[in-house]
Amino acid sequence: MNTLIVAGLVVAAVIHLMPLPGVLGASWLERLYGTPLDDPDLLVMMRHRALLFGVLAGIMIAAVFHSEWRGLAVVVGLVSAAGFLVLALLVGGYGPKTRRVVIADVVAVAALLAAGVALVAG
């Protein structure tokens, strides 16, 4: 069970680390999302989003080593990934770059659900 929990957290952490280079600026974010970021307000928000994903990934990685953090890490990871999936479903009409994020978040949700079930089954 421990291996499944750790694997689920690591998979979700890696997925949440992917946007972190966006903290470095617009060119990184534009490559990642395929959308020009000409508005300074939007750029600040997107860079902050990248930072928050890094924080979330850090929590999941820390939970690998601190078992008492695992429940929290699974819950916040699920809220993040599943929340994005719900928003993508509600908005619809997104392009291929966002579709890649949707697929990655489906993988993250599956990994975190497996980790959560293993954690509860304990």
Protein Blocks (a to p, Z undefined) as FASTA:
>chain_A
ZZmmmmmmmmmmmmmmmmmmmmnomklmmmmnopacfbfklmmmmmmmmmmmmmmmmmmm
mmmmmmklmmmmmmmmmmmmmmmmmmmmmngoiafklmmmmmmmmmmmmmmmmmmmmmmn
ZZ
